[in-house]
Amino acid sequence: MLEITTQKKILELTDGYWGKHVCESTFARLVSGKEPGHRMADYVDDKTVSLLKIEFDTRYEANARGQIKRRSVGDVWIHSSGMYNPVNVKSGEQLKNGQPNLVSMQKLLDYIFKRWIDSYYLLIVKFRLGSSIEHKTYLVDLLDWLDYVAFDAGPGQIMLREADFYDAHEQGIQPETLSITSKAEKLFSLFEKGMQNLFANREKRLQRQRGLFQTFSAAGDLTIDQSKMTFVP
């Protein structure tokens, strides 16, 4: 995991960088208009990763061909505590809380179970847009904040429950200190429950469609009947 001094430096550098650059006309133009969150995401990611690569010993994860892996769990990997640690950069607007996707649950579990990582850091920069642009920066190990995530086994993504997470963070709530084994157990429990719910929902869907199919097959008259449909000009 990232050493405390490394975490503090990442937070200070990122916060300081965006404290200067939110005032630039380039950034103001970027976030003007509709859906600024989508436009700022790649920009903030690229600029933040570039900053970290200058200041730290960093790497990108490689694929089997030795090329940068496109869907690595980390946007950049920072060396600390004798290993490279994944850092995922996220951005968005303050007060617009939803459930953004963070990472594939299966992929994160694989990396932990294979003993490749013992942490998964989120470096989040949230912006308050207006006549003047303000920002806040957060750096957390997701494995410490599993009480504030959701998991949808359909798309397979871990999502951040932003409203709960930021409320807890602003209140100064400190997550329980757990071993990596306990964190992995907690994460797997979330995965298992999500998969069980998915199986149950798919079974209900199967039974519904089976019933409709049986009714359709048993009908002697297959004439099209649109009497229960509604149309508008």
Secondary structure, 3 states (H helix, E strand, C coil): CCCHHHHHHHHHHHHHHHHHHCCCHHHHHHCCCCCHHHHHHHHHHHHHHHHHHHHCCEECCECCCCCECCCCCCCEEEEECCEEEEEEEEEEECCCCCCCEEEEHHHHHHHHHCCCCCCCEEEEEEEECCCCCEEEEEEEEHHHCHHHEEEECCCCEEEECHHHHHHHHHCCCCCCCCCHHHHHHHHHHHHHHHHHHHHHHHHHHHHHHHHHHHHHHHCCCCCCCCCCCCCCC
